[in-house]
Structure formats: structure tokens, C-alpha cells
Amino acid sequence: MLEGKAMVKETDMPGKMQIQAMSFASHALDLYDVHDCKFIAAHIKKEFDKMYGNGWQCVVGSNFGCFFSHSPGTFIYFALETLNFLIFKGAS
């Protein structure tokens, strides 16, 4: 489904979780207009909270900067279509 579409830029997530992140992002893009970044991010965050427990953060857009701490094994930054996706679980 996602072969050749998403490009992982940086991650420390396990492979299965990476695939799930890109799948959630792809599904969100099917549900929302590409300009509705806030709704896309909220959808992905809720899906991660449901599947992996609360505390996930998601940033979606074409141009943003950030600085954060995350729990080991919970970070991914990838591009899909025209958007960049940053998903991570905050450090305790």
C-alpha cells in the first residue's frame, strides 16, 4: 500500500511501528484535505494513543521547526505526498 510513497528521514522506531505510523498517515490523508494538517495530526495522535498508550505527539506540515525530547524507540520523521510527519512519545 505505501511502497515507494513514504520516505523516512529519521527514526528510532521499530520497523512494525514505522509501518503503522505511515499507514495511519496514509489513512488520515484519505479522510482529510491535505491542507487540514491539524485534523491529520489529531487523527494520527489518537490512533497512536489507542494502539500504544497515551502520551503521543504528532506534528504535520510542509515547513516547521522543532526541538523536543522523546522516549527511546518512539520517534519517526517521514515525508508522504507533500507533507512531513513527526510522531513521537514524550520523554518521562
PyMOL Python script that loads the backbone (N, CA, C, O; Angstrom):
from pymol import cmd

cmd.read_pdbstr("""\
ATOM      1  N   MET A   1       0.819  -1.201   0.000  1.00  0.00           N
ATOM      2  CA  MET A   1       0.000   0.000   0.000  1.00  0.00           C
ATOM      3  C   MET A   1       0.859   1.259   0.000  1.00  0.00           C
ATOM      4  O   MET A   1       0.566   2.197  -0.742  1.00  0.00           O
ATOM      5  N   LEU A   2       1.924   1.304   0.824  1.00  0.00           N
ATOM      6  CA  LEU A   2       2.741   2.502   0.946  1.00  0.00           C
ATOM      7  C   LEU A   2       4.078   2.397   0.228  1.00  0.00           C
ATOM      8  O   LEU A   2       4.876   3.332   0.280  1.00  0.00           O
ATOM      9  N   GLU A   3       4.337   1.285  -0.436  1.00  0.00           N
ATOM     10  CA  GLU A   3       5.639   1.087  -1.063  1.00  0.00           C
ATOM     11  C   GLU A   3       5.984   2.231  -2.012  1.00  0.00           C
ATOM     12  O   GLU A   3       5.218   2.559  -2.919  1.00  0.00           O
ATOM     13  N   GLY A   4       7.141   2.823  -1.786  1.00  0.00           N
ATOM     14  CA  GLY A   4       7.614   3.876  -2.667  1.00  0.00           C
ATOM     15  C   GLY A   4       6.965   5.226  -2.445  1.00  0.00           C
ATOM     16  O   GLY A   4       7.354   6.195  -3.096  1.00  0.00           O
ATOM     17  N   LYS A   5       5.994   5.332  -1.554  1.00  0.00           N
ATOM     18  CA  LYS A   5       5.290   6.595  -1.335  1.00  0.00           C
ATOM     19  C   LYS A   5       5.883   7.400  -0.190  1.00  0.00           C
ATOM     20  O   LYS A   5       6.095   8.605  -0.326  1.00  0.00           O
ATOM     21  N   ALA A   6       6.152   6.752   0.934  1.00  0.00           N
ATOM     22  CA  ALA A   6       6.667   7.448   2.107  1.00  0.00           C
ATOM     23  C   ALA A   6       8.182   7.362   2.132  1.00  0.00           C
ATOM     24  O   ALA A   6       8.769   6.350   1.750  1.00  0.00           O
ATOM     25  N   MET A   7       8.812   8.451   2.593  1.00  0.00           N
ATOM     26  CA  MET A   7      10.266   8.467   2.709  1.00  0.00           C
ATOM     27  C   MET A   7      10.631   8.782   4.157  1.00  0.00           C
ATOM     28  O   MET A   7      10.399   9.892   4.636  1.00  0.00           O
ATOM     29  N   VAL A   8      11.197   7.806   4.842  1.00  0.00           N
ATOM     30  CA  VAL A   8      11.619   8.006   6.226  1.00  0.00           C
ATOM     31  C   VAL A   8      12.896   8.832   6.222  1.00  0.00           C
ATOM     32  O   VAL A   8      13.875   8.484   5.562  1.00  0.00           O
ATOM     33  N   LYS A   9      12.871   9.929   6.969  1.00  0.00           N
ATOM     34  CA  LYS A   9      14.033  10.812   7.050  1.00  0.00           C
ATOM     35  C   LYS A   9      14.883  10.509   8.280  1.00  0.00           C
ATOM     36  O   LYS A   9      16.110  10.595   8.233  1.00  0.00           O
ATOM     37  N   GLU A  10      14.217  10.150   9.388  1.00  0.00           N
ATOM     38  CA  GLU A  10      14.925   9.848  10.637  1.00  0.00           C
ATOM     39  C   GLU A  10      13.977   9.045  11.522  1.00  0.00           C
ATOM     40  O   GLU A  10      12.780   9.329  11.574  1.00  0.00           O
ATOM     41  N   THR A  11      14.509   8.047  12.214  1.00  0.00           N
ATOM     42  CA  THR A  11      13.671   7.254  13.116  1.00  0.00           C
ATOM     43  C   THR A  11      14.504   6.442  14.080  1.00  0.00           C
ATOM     44  O   THR A  11      15.661   6.126  13.803  1.00  0.00           O
ATOM     45  N   ASP A  12      13.917   6.106  15.205  1.00  0.00           N
ATOM     46  CA  ASP A  12      14.473   5.085  16.078  1.00  0.00           C
ATOM     47  C   ASP A  12      13.372   4.088  16.469  1.00  0.00           C
ATOM     48  O   ASP A  12      13.548   3.284  17.384  1.00  0.00           O
ATOM     49  N   MET A  13      12.236   4.154  15.760  1.00  0.00           N
ATOM     50  CA  MET A  13      11.104   3.252  15.993  1.00  0.00           C
ATOM     51  C   MET A  13      11.385   1.869  15.438  1.00  0.00           C
ATOM     52  O   MET A  13      12.094   1.726  14.442  1.00  0.00           O
ATOM     53  N   PRO A  14      10.827   0.845  16.085  1.00  0.00           N
ATOM     54  CA  PRO A  14      10.887  -0.495  15.490  1.00  0.00           C
ATOM     55  C   PRO A  14      10.154  -0.509  14.142  1.00  0.00           C
ATOM     56  O   PRO A  14       9.227   0.271  13.925  1.00  0.00           O
ATOM     57  N   GLY A  15      10.574  -1.393  13.250  1.00  0.00           N
ATOM     58  CA  GLY A  15      10.025  -1.448  11.907  1.00  0.00           C
ATOM     59  C   GLY A  15       8.513  -1.569  11.842  1.00  0.00           C
ATOM     60  O   GLY A  15       7.869  -0.897  11.036  1.00  0.00           O
ATOM     61  N   LYS A  16       7.941  -2.423  12.685  1.00  0.00           N
ATOM     62  CA  LYS A  16       6.485  -2.620  12.669  1.00  0.00           C
ATOM     63  C   LYS A  16       5.752  -1.329  13.036  1.00  0.00           C
ATOM     64  O   LYS A  16       4.716  -1.011  12.453  1.00  0.00           O
ATOM     65  N   MET A  17       6.288  -0.598  13.995  1.00  0.00           N
ATOM     66  CA  MET A  17       5.671   0.663  14.416  1.00  0.00           C
ATOM     67  C   MET A  17       5.823   1.724  13.323  1.00  0.00           C
ATOM     68  O   MET A  17       4.925   2.545  13.133  1.00  0.00           O
ATOM     69  N   GLN A  18       6.946   1.716  12.607  1.00  0.00           N
ATOM     70  CA  GLN A  18       7.138   2.636  11.485  1.00  0.00           C
ATOM     71  C   GLN A  18       6.063   2.417  10.423  1.00  0.00           C
ATOM     72  O   GLN A  18       5.460   3.367   9.923  1.00  0.00           O
ATOM     73  N   ILE A  19       5.838   1.163  10.092  1.00  0.00           N
ATOM     74  CA  ILE A  19       4.823   0.831   9.088  1.00  0.00           C
ATOM     75  C   ILE A  19       3.453   1.294   9.555  1.00  0.00           C
ATOM     76  O   ILE A  19       2.669   1.813   8.760  1.00  0.00           O
ATOM     77  N   GLN A  20       3.158   1.111  10.838  1.00  0.00           N
ATOM     78  CA  GLN A  20       1.877   1.556  11.384  1.00  0.00           C
ATOM     79  C   GLN A  20       1.756   3.075  11.302  1.00  0.00           C
ATOM     80  O   GLN A  20       0.684   3.587  10.978  1.00  0.00           O
ATOM     81  N   ALA A  21       2.830   3.800  11.588  1.00  0.00           N
ATOM     82  CA  ALA A  21       2.815   5.263  11.515  1.00  0.00           C
ATOM     83  C   ALA A  21       2.481   5.728  10.097  1.00  0.00           C
ATOM     84  O   ALA A  21       1.652   6.619   9.906  1.00  0.00           O
ATOM     85  N   MET A  22       3.124   5.125   9.118  1.00  0.00           N
ATOM     86  CA  MET A  22       2.884   5.520   7.729  1.00  0.00           C
ATOM     87  C   MET A  22       1.492   5.110   7.275  1.00  0.00           C
ATOM     88  O   MET A  22       0.877   5.800   6.463  1.00  0.00           O
ATOM     89  N   SER A  23       0.996   4.010   7.784  1.00  0.00           N
ATOM     90  CA  SER A  23      -0.359   3.564   7.465  1.00  0.00           C
ATOM     91  C   SER A  23      -1.398   4.529   8.045  1.00  0.00           C
ATOM     92  O   SER A  23      -2.353   4.899   7.364  1.00  0.00           O
ATOM     93  N   PHE A  24      -1.207   4.934   9.307  1.00  0.00           N
ATOM     94  CA  PHE A  24      -2.107   5.915   9.922  1.00  0.00           C
ATOM     95  C   PHE A  24      -2.087   7.226   9.143  1.00  0.00           C
ATOM     96  O   PHE A  24      -3.134   7.838   8.932  1.00  0.00           O
ATOM     97  N   ALA A  25      -0.900   7.660   8.714  1.00  0.00           N
ATOM     98  CA  ALA A  25      -0.778   8.908   7.952  1.00  0.00           C
ATOM     99  C   ALA A  25      -1.493   8.794   6.609  1.00  0.00           C
ATOM    100  O   ALA A  25      -2.210   9.709   6.204  1.00  0.00           O
ATOM    101  N   SER A  26      -1.302   7.693   5.935  1.00  0.00           N
ATOM    102  CA  SER A  26      -1.952   7.479   4.642  1.00  0.00           C
ATOM    103  C   SER A  26      -3.465   7.481   4.797  1.00  0.00           C
ATOM    104  O   SER A  26      -4.175   8.073   3.984  1.00  0.00           O
ATOM    105  N   HIS A  27      -3.958   6.825   5.834  1.00  0.00           N
ATOM    106  CA  HIS A  27      -5.399   6.789   6.079  1.00  0.00           C
ATOM    107  C   HIS A  27      -5.932   8.186   6.393  1.00  0.00           C
ATOM    108  O   HIS A  27      -7.002   8.565   5.918  1.00  0.00           O
ATOM    109  N   ALA A  28      -5.187   8.951   7.192  1.00  0.00           N
ATOM    110  CA  ALA A  28      -5.605  10.321   7.527  1.00  0.00           C
ATOM    111  C   ALA A  28      -5.683  11.182   6.265  1.00  0.00           C
ATOM    112  O   ALA A  28      -6.575  12.021   6.138  1.00  0.00           O
ATOM    113  N   LEU A  29      -4.749  10.975   5.332  1.00  0.00           N
ATOM    114  CA  LEU A  29      -4.785  11.742   4.079  1.00  0.00           C
ATOM    115  C   LEU A  29      -5.975  11.350   3.211  1.00  0.00           C
ATOM    116  O   LEU A  29      -6.445  12.149   2.401  1.00  0.00           O
ATOM    117  N   ASP A  30      -6.459  10.134   3.376  1.00  0.00           N
ATOM    118  CA  ASP A  30      -7.678   9.725   2.675  1.00  0.00           C
ATOM    119  C   ASP A  30      -8.914  10.385   3.281  1.00  0.00           C
ATOM    120  O   ASP A  30      -9.893  10.641   2.580  1.00  0.00           O
ATOM    121  N   LEU A  31      -8.864  10.658   4.585  1.00  0.00           N
ATOM    122  CA  LEU A  31     -10.021  11.223   5.285  1.00  0.00           C
ATOM    123  C   LEU A  31     -10.095  12.746   5.230  1.00  0.00           C
ATOM    124  O   LEU A  31     -11.188  13.313   5.197  1.00  0.00           O
ATOM    125  N   TYR A  32      -8.941  13.413   5.220  1.00  0.00           N
ATOM    126  CA  TYR A  32      -8.892  14.870   5.340  1.00  0.00           C
ATOM    127  C   TYR A  32      -8.179  15.497   4.155  1.00  0.00           C
ATOM    128  O   TYR A  32      -7.343  14.867   3.507  1.00  0.00           O
ATOM    129  N   ASP A  33      -8.522  16.747   3.885  1.00  0.00           N
ATOM    130  CA  ASP A  33      -7.845  17.526   2.853  1.00  0.00           C
ATOM    131  C   ASP A  33      -6.397  17.740   3.278  1.00  0.00           C
ATOM    132  O   ASP A  33      -6.115  17.895   4.466  1.00  0.00           O
ATOM    133  N   VAL A  34      -5.490  17.749   2.325  1.00  0.00           N
ATOM    134  CA  VAL A  34      -4.061  17.884   2.606  1.00  0.00           C
ATOM    135  C   VAL A  34      -3.740  19.186   3.351  1.00  0.00           C
ATOM    136  O   VAL A  34      -2.697  19.275   3.998  1.00  0.00           O
ATOM    137  N   HIS A  35      -4.606  20.187   3.271  1.00  0.00           N
ATOM    138  CA  HIS A  35      -4.382  21.455   3.966  1.00  0.00           C
ATOM    139  C   HIS A  35      -4.869  21.431   5.418  1.00  0.00           C
ATOM    140  O   HIS A  35      -4.599  22.365   6.173  1.00  0.00           O
ATOM    141  N   ASP A  36      -5.577  20.386   5.812  1.00  0.00           N
ATOM    142  CA  ASP A  36      -6.106  20.275   7.172  1.00  0.00           C
ATOM    143  C   ASP A  36      -5.107  19.569   8.092  1.00  0.00           C
ATOM    144  O   ASP A  36      -5.418  18.536   8.686  1.00  0.00           O
ATOM    145  N   CYS A  37      -3.918  20.132   8.198  1.00  0.00           N
ATOM    146  CA  CYS A  37      -2.823  19.491   8.943  1.00  0.00           C
ATOM    147  C   CYS A  37      -3.185  19.226  10.397  1.00  0.00           C
ATOM    148  O   CYS A  37      -2.782  18.205  10.955  1.00  0.00           O
ATOM    149  N   LYS A  38      -3.939  20.126  11.019  1.00  0.00           N
ATOM    150  CA  LYS A  38      -4.322  19.955  12.418  1.00  0.00           C
ATOM    151  C   LYS A  38      -5.189  18.709  12.594  1.00  0.00           C
ATOM    152  O   LYS A  38      -5.000  17.957  13.551  1.00  0.00           O
ATOM    153  N   PHE A  39      -6.134  18.483  11.684  1.00  0.00           N
ATOM    154  CA  PHE A  39      -7.007  17.313  11.770  1.00  0.00           C
ATOM    155  C   PHE A  39      -6.245  16.020  11.452  1.00  0.00           C
ATOM    156  O   PHE A  39      -6.486  14.977  12.060  1.00  0.00           O
ATOM    157  N   ILE A  40      -5.334  16.108  10.499  1.00  0.00           N
ATOM    158  CA  ILE A  40      -4.499  14.947  10.151  1.00  0.00           C
ATOM    159  C   ILE A  40      -3.652  14.551  11.357  1.00  0.00           C
ATOM    160  O   ILE A  40      -3.580  13.373  11.707  1.00  0.00           O
ATOM    161  N   ALA A  41      -3.012  15.532  11.992  1.00  0.00           N
ATOM    162  CA  ALA A  41      -2.175  15.266  13.167  1.00  0.00           C
ATOM    163  C   ALA A  41      -3.001  14.698  14.315  1.00  0.00           C
ATOM    164  O   ALA A  41      -2.570  13.760  14.985  1.00  0.00           O
ATOM    165  N   ALA A  42      -4.186  15.260  14.547  1.00  0.00           N
ATOM    166  CA  ALA A  42      -5.051  14.780  15.632  1.00  0.00           C
ATOM    167  C   ALA A  42      -5.463  13.331  15.384  1.00  0.00           C
ATOM    168  O   ALA A  42      -5.492  12.528  16.315  1.00  0.00           O
ATOM    169  N   HIS A  43      -5.780  12.997  14.147  1.00  0.00           N
ATOM    170  CA  HIS A  43      -6.178  11.633  13.801  1.00  0.00           C
ATOM    171  C   HIS A  43      -5.048  10.645  14.107  1.00  0.00           C
ATOM    172  O   HIS A  43      -5.279   9.604  14.723  1.00  0.00           O
ATOM    173  N   ILE A  44      -3.835  10.973  13.677  1.00  0.00           N
ATOM    174  CA  ILE A  44      -2.687  10.096  13.890  1.00  0.00           C
ATOM    175  C   ILE A  44      -2.384   9.954  15.377  1.00  0.00           C
ATOM    176  O   ILE A  44      -2.137   8.849  15.858  1.00  0.00           O
ATOM    177  N   LYS A  45      -2.400  11.074  16.108  1.00  0.00           N
ATOM    178  CA  LYS A  45      -2.131  11.052  17.550  1.00  0.00           C
ATOM    179  C   LYS A  45      -3.123  10.152  18.270  1.00  0.00           C
ATOM    180  O   LYS A  45      -2.733   9.344  19.113  1.00  0.00           O
ATOM    181  N   LYS A  46      -4.408  10.287  17.942  1.00  0.00           N
ATOM    182  CA  LYS A  46      -5.440   9.466  18.597  1.00  0.00           C
ATOM    183  C   LYS A  46      -5.241   7.982  18.296  1.00  0.00           C
ATOM    184  O   LYS A  46      -5.437   7.141  19.173  1.00  0.00           O
ATOM    185  N   GLU A  47      -4.857   7.660  17.073  1.00  0.00           N
ATOM    186  CA  GLU A  47      -4.627   6.262  16.711  1.00  0.00           C
ATOM    187  C   GLU A  47      -3.422   5.690  17.471  1.00  0.00           C
ATOM    188  O   GLU A  47      -3.464   4.551  17.936  1.00  0.00           O
ATOM    189  N   PHE A  48      -2.352   6.483  17.596  1.00  0.00           N
ATOM    190  CA  PHE A  48      -1.185   6.024  18.354  1.00  0.00           C
ATOM    191  C   PHE A  48      -1.518   5.873  19.833  1.00  0.00           C
ATOM    192  O   PHE A  48      -1.110   4.896  20.462  1.00  0.00           O
ATOM    193  N   ASP A  49      -2.260   6.835  20.397  1.00  0.00           N
ATOM    194  CA  ASP A  49      -2.668   6.731  21.800  1.00  0.00           C
ATOM    195  C   ASP A  49      -3.486   5.456  22.031  1.00  0.00           C
ATOM    196  O   ASP A  49      -3.302   4.764  23.032  1.00  0.00           O
ATOM    197  N   LYS A  50      -4.379   5.159  21.102  1.00  0.00           N
ATOM    198  CA  LYS A  50      -5.228   3.984  21.216  1.00  0.00           C
ATOM    199  C   LYS A  50      -4.407   2.691  21.131  1.00  0.00           C
ATOM    200  O   LYS A  50      -4.639   1.753  21.893  1.00  0.00           O
ATOM    201  N   MET A  51      -3.456   2.649  20.207  1.00  0.00           N
ATOM    202  CA  MET A  51      -2.696   1.425  19.977  1.00  0.00           C
ATOM    203  C   MET A  51      -1.524   1.243  20.948  1.00  0.00           C
ATOM    204  O   MET A  51      -1.235   0.119  21.356  1.00  0.00           O
ATOM    205  N   TYR A  52      -0.848   2.337  21.323  1.00  0.00           N
ATOM    206  CA  TYR A  52       0.390   2.230  22.096  1.00  0.00           C
ATOM    207  C   TYR A  52       0.346   2.949  23.452  1.00  0.00           C
ATOM    208  O   TYR A  52       1.382   3.082  24.105  1.00  0.00           O
ATOM    209  N   GLY A  53      -0.814   3.406  23.878  1.00  0.00           N
ATOM    210  CA  GLY A  53      -0.923   4.106  25.153  1.00  0.00           C
ATOM    211  C   GLY A  53      -0.792   5.619  24.986  1.00  0.00           C
ATOM    212  O   GLY A  53      -0.271   6.103  23.981  1.00  0.00           O
ATOM    213  N   ASN A  54      -1.268   6.351  25.979  1.00  0.00           N
ATOM    214  CA  ASN A  54      -1.292   7.821  25.907  1.00  0.00           C
ATOM    215  C   ASN A  54       0.100   8.440  25.934  1.00  0.00           C
ATOM    216  O   ASN A  54       1.074   7.812  26.348  1.00  0.00           O
ATOM    217  N   GLY A  55       0.166   9.689  25.481  1.00  0.00           N
ATOM    218  CA  GLY A  55       1.404  10.464  25.556  1.00  0.00           C
ATOM    219  C   GLY A  55       2.056  10.753  24.214  1.00  0.00           C
ATOM    220  O   GLY A  55       3.137  11.340  24.171  1.00  0.00           O
ATOM    221  N   TRP A  56       1.417  10.350  23.108  1.00  0.00           N
ATOM    222  CA  TRP A  56       1.998  10.569  21.778  1.00  0.00           C
ATOM    223  C   TRP A  56       1.762  11.993  21.303  1.00  0.00           C
ATOM    224  O   TRP A  56       0.762  12.623  21.647  1.00  0.00           O
ATOM    225  N   GLN A  57       2.696  12.485  20.509  1.00  0.00           N
ATOM    226  CA  GLN A  57       2.610  13.806  19.905  1.00  0.00           C
ATOM    227  C   GLN A  57       2.771  13.647  18.394  1.00  0.00           C
ATOM    228  O   GLN A  57       3.479  12.754  17.929  1.00  0.00           O
ATOM    229  N   CYS A  58       2.111  14.514  17.638  1.00  0.00           N
ATOM    230  CA  CYS A  58       2.199  14.443  16.181  1.00  0.00           C
ATOM    231  C   CYS A  58       2.198  15.855  15.611  1.00  0.00           C
ATOM    232  O   CYS A  58       1.362  16.683  15.975  1.00  0.00           O
ATOM    233  N   VAL A  59       3.131  16.117  14.725  1.00  0.00           N
ATOM    234  CA  VAL A  59       3.223  17.395  14.020  1.00  0.00           C
ATOM    235  C   VAL A  59       3.181  17.077  12.533  1.00  0.00           C
ATOM    236  O   VAL A  59       3.899  16.198  12.056  1.00  0.00           O
ATOM    237  N   VAL A  60       2.332  17.801  11.802  1.00  0.00           N
ATOM    238  CA  VAL A  60       2.176  17.577  10.363  1.00  0.00           C
ATOM    239  C   VAL A  60       2.236  18.918   9.656  1.00  0.00           C
ATOM    240  O   VAL A  60       1.603  19.879  10.092  1.00  0.00           O
ATOM    241  N   GLY A  61       2.992  18.990   8.567  1.00  0.00           N
ATOM    242  CA  GLY A  61       3.052  20.217   7.783  1.00  0.00           C
ATOM    243  C   GLY A  61       4.133  20.133   6.731  1.00  0.00           C
ATOM    244  O   GLY A  61       4.833  19.129   6.605  1.00  0.00           O
ATOM    245  N   SER A  62       4.252  21.203   5.986  1.00  0.00           N
ATOM    246  CA  SER A  62       5.267  21.224   4.939  1.00  0.00           C
ATOM    247  C   SER A  62       6.494  22.037   5.335  1.00  0.00           C
ATOM    248  O   SER A  62       7.530  21.959   4.676  1.00  0.00           O
ATOM    249  N   ASN A  63       6.381  22.821   6.413  1.00  0.00           N
ATOM    250  CA  ASN A  63       7.500  23.659   6.834  1.00  0.00           C
ATOM    251  C   ASN A  63       7.371  23.957   8.323  1.00  0.00           C
ATOM    252  O   ASN A  63       6.560  24.792   8.723  1.00  0.00           O
ATOM    253  N   PHE A  64       8.164  23.281   9.139  1.00  0.00           N
ATOM    254  CA  PHE A  64       8.138  23.540  10.576  1.00  0.00           C
ATOM    255  C   PHE A  64       9.489  23.208  11.182  1.00  0.00           C
ATOM    256  O   PHE A  64      10.250  22.403  10.645  1.00  0.00           O
ATOM    257  N   GLY A  65       9.766  23.832  12.294  1.00  0.00           N
ATOM    258  CA  GLY A  65      10.957  23.518  13.068  1.00  0.00           C
ATOM    259  C   GLY A  65      10.524  22.995  14.422  1.00  0.00           C
ATOM    260  O   GLY A  65       9.418  23.282  14.879  1.00  0.00           O
ATOM    261  N   CYS A  66      11.384  22.236  15.059  1.00  0.00           N
ATOM    262  CA  CYS A  66      11.009  21.707  16.372  1.00  0.00           C
ATOM    263  C   CYS A  66      12.253  21.316  17.162  1.00  0.00           C
ATOM    264  O   CYS A  66      13.340  21.144  16.612  1.00  0.00           O
ATOM    265  N   PHE A  67      12.057  21.187  18.443  1.00  0.00           N
ATOM    266  CA  PHE A  67      13.100  20.723  19.348  1.00  0.00           C
ATOM    267  C   PHE A  67      12.379  20.026  20.494  1.00  0.00           C
ATOM    268  O   PHE A  67      11.532  20.633  21.148  1.00  0.00           O
ATOM    269  N   PHE A  68      12.702  18.766  20.746  1.00  0.00           N
ATOM    270  CA  PHE A  68      11.941  18.000  21.731  1.00  0.00           C
ATOM    271  C   PHE A  68      12.778  16.860  22.284  1.00  0.00           C
ATOM    272  O   PHE A  68      13.828  16.514  21.741  1.00  0.00           O
ATOM    273  N   SER A  69      12.291  16.285  23.376  1.00  0.00           N
ATOM    274  CA  SER A  69      12.850  15.061  23.943  1.00  0.00           C
ATOM    275  C   SER A  69      11.812  13.972  23.758  1.00  0.00           C
ATOM    276  O   SER A  69      10.611  14.221  23.855  1.00  0.00           O
ATOM    277  N   HIS A  70      12.284  12.757  23.490  1.00  0.00           N
ATOM    278  CA  HIS A  70      11.345  11.655  23.291  1.00  0.00           C
ATOM    279  C   HIS A  70      11.837  10.393  23.993  1.00  0.00           C
ATOM    280  O   HIS A  70      13.023  10.241  24.286  1.00  0.00           O
ATOM    281  N   SER A  71      10.900   9.505  24.251  1.00  0.00           N
ATOM    282  CA  SER A  71      11.249   8.203  24.817  1.00  0.00           C
ATOM    283  C   SER A  71      11.959   7.380  23.745  1.00  0.00           C
ATOM    284  O   SER A  71      11.569   7.429  22.579  1.00  0.00           O
ATOM    285  N   PRO A  72      12.984   6.633  24.113  1.00  0.00           N
ATOM    286  CA  PRO A  72      13.704   5.811  23.123  1.00  0.00           C
ATOM    287  C   PRO A  72      12.765   4.850  22.390  1.00  0.00           C
ATOM    288  O   PRO A  72      11.883   4.238  22.993  1.00  0.00           O
ATOM    289  N   GLY A  73      12.973   4.733  21.090  1.00  0.00           N
ATOM    290  CA  GLY A  73      12.194   3.808  20.274  1.00  0.00           C
ATOM    291  C   GLY A  73      10.827   4.303  19.866  1.00  0.00           C
ATOM    292  O   GLY A  73       9.988   3.517  19.425  1.00  0.00           O
ATOM    293  N   THR A  74      10.585   5.620  20.009  1.00  0.00           N
ATOM    294  CA  THR A  74       9.234   6.141  19.725  1.00  0.00           C
ATOM    295  C   THR A  74       9.222   7.304  18.738  1.00  0.00           C
ATOM    296  O   THR A  74       8.215   8.006  18.639  1.00  0.00           O
ATOM    297  N   PHE A  75      10.288   7.523  18.022  1.00  0.00           N
ATOM    298  CA  PHE A  75      10.404   8.707  17.156  1.00  0.00           C
ATOM    299  C   PHE A  75      10.455   8.311  15.682  1.00  0.00           C
ATOM    300  O   PHE A  75      11.164   7.384  15.292  1.00  0.00           O
ATOM    301  N   ILE A  76       9.682   9.041  14.872  1.00  0.00           N
ATOM    302  CA  ILE A  76       9.789   8.906  13.419  1.00  0.00           C
ATOM    303  C   ILE A  76       9.509  10.249  12.769  1.00  0.00           C
ATOM    304  O   ILE A  76       8.631  10.998  13.197  1.00  0.00           O
ATOM    305  N   TYR A  77      10.273  10.535  11.727  1.00  0.00           N
ATOM    306  CA  TYR A  77      10.079  11.733  10.905  1.00  0.00           C
ATOM    307  C   TYR A  77      10.111  11.258   9.462  1.00  0.00           C
ATOM    308  O   TYR A  77      11.119  10.721   9.003  1.00  0.00           O
ATOM    309  N   PHE A  78       9.012  11.454   8.748  1.00  0.00           N
ATOM    310  CA  PHE A  78       8.938  10.981   7.371  1.00  0.00           C
ATOM    311  C   PHE A  78       8.109  11.917   6.514  1.00  0.00           C
ATOM    312  O   PHE A  78       7.349  12.742   7.021  1.00  0.00           O
ATOM    313  N   ALA A  79       8.268  11.777   5.206  1.00  0.00           N
ATOM    314  CA  ALA A  79       7.505  12.558   4.233  1.00  0.00           C
ATOM    315  C   ALA A  79       6.545  11.625   3.508  1.00  0.00           C
ATOM    316  O   ALA A  79       6.887  10.488   3.183  1.00  0.00           O
ATOM    317  N   LEU A  80       5.348  12.122   3.262  1.00  0.00           N
ATOM    318  CA  LEU A  80       4.342  11.397   2.498  1.00  0.00           C
ATOM    319  C   LEU A  80       3.563  12.424   1.705  1.00  0.00           C
ATOM    320  O   LEU A  80       3.026  13.383   2.259  1.00  0.00           O
ATOM    321  N   GLU A  81       3.507  12.213   0.403  1.00  0.00           N
ATOM    322  CA  GLU A  81       2.925  13.195  -0.515  1.00  0.00           C
ATOM    323  C   GLU A  81       3.648  14.523  -0.314  1.00  0.00           C
ATOM    324  O   GLU A  81       4.874  14.564  -0.410  1.00  0.00           O
ATOM    325  N   THR A  82       2.929  15.604  -0.038  1.00  0.00           N
ATOM    326  CA  THR A  82       3.569  16.919   0.086  1.00  0.00           C
ATOM    327  C   THR A  82       3.836  17.317   1.541  1.00  0.00           C
ATOM    328  O   THR A  82       4.281  18.434   1.806  1.00  0.00           O
ATOM    329  N   LEU A  83       3.566  16.406   2.483  1.00  0.00           N
ATOM    330  CA  LEU A  83       3.661  16.746   3.900  1.00  0.00           C
ATOM    331  C   LEU A  83       4.771  15.980   4.606  1.00  0.00           C
ATOM    332  O   LEU A  83       5.182  14.901   4.181  1.00  0.00           O
ATOM    333  N   ASN A  84       5.239  16.573   5.693  1.00  0.00           N
ATOM    334  CA  ASN A  84       6.182  15.923   6.596  1.00  0.00           C
ATOM    335  C   ASN A  84       5.430  15.558   7.876  1.00  0.00           C
ATOM    336  O   ASN A  84       4.546  16.289   8.322  1.00  0.00           O
ATOM    337  N   PHE A  85       5.795  14.421   8.456  1.00  0.00           N
ATOM    338  CA  PHE A  85       5.137  13.902   9.647  1.00  0.00           C
ATOM    339  C   PHE A  85       6.181  13.646  10.716  1.00  0.00           C
ATOM    340  O   PHE A  85       7.184  12.977  10.466  1.00  0.00           O
ATOM    341  N   LEU A  86       5.949  14.175  11.903  1.00  0.00           N
ATOM    342  CA  LEU A  86       6.803  13.962  13.053  1.00  0.00           C
ATOM    343  C   LEU A  86       5.935  13.344  14.132  1.00  0.00           C
ATOM    344  O   LEU A  86       4.968  13.962  14.579  1.00  0.00           O
ATOM    345  N   ILE A  87       6.266  12.133  14.555  1.00  0.00           N
ATOM    346  CA  ILE A  87       5.487  11.436  15.577  1.00  0.00           C
ATOM    347  C   ILE A  87       6.463  10.953  16.652  1.00  0.00           C
ATOM    348  O   ILE A  87       7.507  10.384  16.335  1.00  0.00           O
ATOM    349  N   PHE A  88       6.125  11.179  17.908  1.00  0.00           N
ATOM    350  CA  PHE A  88       6.982  10.730  18.999  1.00  0.00           C
ATOM    351  C   PHE A  88       6.186  10.671  20.289  1.00  0.00           C
ATOM    352  O   PHE A  88       5.131  11.290  20.424  1.00  0.00           O
ATOM    353  N   LYS A  89       6.715   9.916  21.223  1.00  0.00           N
ATOM    354  CA  LYS A  89       6.144   9.872  22.564  1.00  0.00           C
ATOM    355  C   LYS A  89       7.078  10.659  23.473  1.00  0.00           C
ATOM    356  O   LYS A  89       8.286  10.419  23.493  1.00  0.00           O
ATOM    357  N   GLY A  90       6.516  11.594  24.219  1.00  0.00           N
ATOM    358  CA  GLY A  90       7.319  12.447  25.065  1.00  0.00           C
ATOM    359  C   GLY A  90       8.114  11.685  26.110  1.00  0.00           C
ATOM    360  O   GLY A  90       7.685  10.633  26.582  1.00  0.00           O
ATOM    361  N   ALA A  91       9.269  12.216  26.467  1.00  0.00           N
ATOM    362  CA  ALA A  91      10.128  11.595  27.477  1.00  0.00           C
ATOM    363  C   ALA A  91       9.500  11.798  28.854  1.00  0.00           C
ATOM    364  O   ALA A  91       8.867  12.820  29.116  1.00  0.00           O
ATOM    365  N   SER A  92       9.682  10.825  29.713  1.00  0.00           N
ATOM    366  CA  SER A  92       9.142  10.910  31.087  1.00  0.00           C
ATOM    367  C   SER A  92       9.963  11.825  31.928  1.00  0.00           C
ATOM    368  O   SER A  92       9.661  12.019  33.105  1.00  0.00           O
TER     369      SER A  92
END
""", "prot")
cmd.dss("prot")
cmd.show_as("cartoon", "prot")
cmd.util.cbc("prot")
cmd.orient("prot")
